[in-house]
Amino acid sequence: MFVSLEFLRGVLGVLAIIFAHLAGRSGAKVRKGKQKITGFYGWVLRAAACVIVVSIRHELGLLDVAVWVLCAAAFATGWWDASRARAEEDLTHQIFPE
């Protein structure tokens, strides 16, 4: 079964964006001291590998630039999402009714 290389580049681009978001979340957790830095490096390496593979064998094009910009935005969104404070939901009255 033959799959188009452009389709595979698109799939790797989507994976790179997801990995960049998870790298941003992990970076915020490392900064807070809730996670080891090796987890952050793992997500960064995964995202970088996908971005590099998307860029191989083709000239610089719209797909490459779009993936890079979306990866940067996903990283920033992940960092912001993990760094903001969340209100803890109190389920005591639902679990233990009076």
Sequence and secondary structure as in RCSB ss.txt:
>XXXX:A:sequence
MFVSLEFLRGVLGVLAIIFAHLAGRSGAKVRKGKQKITGFYGWVLRAAACVIVVSIRHELGLLDVAVWVLCAAAF
ATGWWDASRARAEEDLTHQIFPE
>XXXX:A:secstr
    HHHHHHHHHHHHHHHHHHHHHHHHHHHHTSS HHHHHHHHHHHHHHHHHHHTTS S HHHHHHHHHHHHHH
HHHHHHHHS       HHHHS  
